[in-house]
Amino acid sequence: MSTLSRKICEYIATNWIGEDQAKTQFALNHNIDEKTARRISNDKNYNISLATVNKICEARNLKLSEFFKLIDL
């Protein structure tokens, strides 16, 4: 798995999902499957797709370019 994918997942899990928010609620709010939200948070080998990142960013009214700046890319 790429380190880029891991960096993206870690940012989303730490900053947007967090420990307190239910994965179900995050998934509903960001137009993704609950299983995907759980994999972002828990699966260290999950290779997140650009389409999934885009869905999450769209739900947050964030451009992909802005997101990649947030994670220092």
Secondary structure, 3 states (H helix, E strand, C coil): CCHHHHHHHHHHHHHHHCCCCCHHHHHHHCCCCHHHHHHHHHCCCCCCCHHHHHHHHHHCCCCHHHHHHHCCC
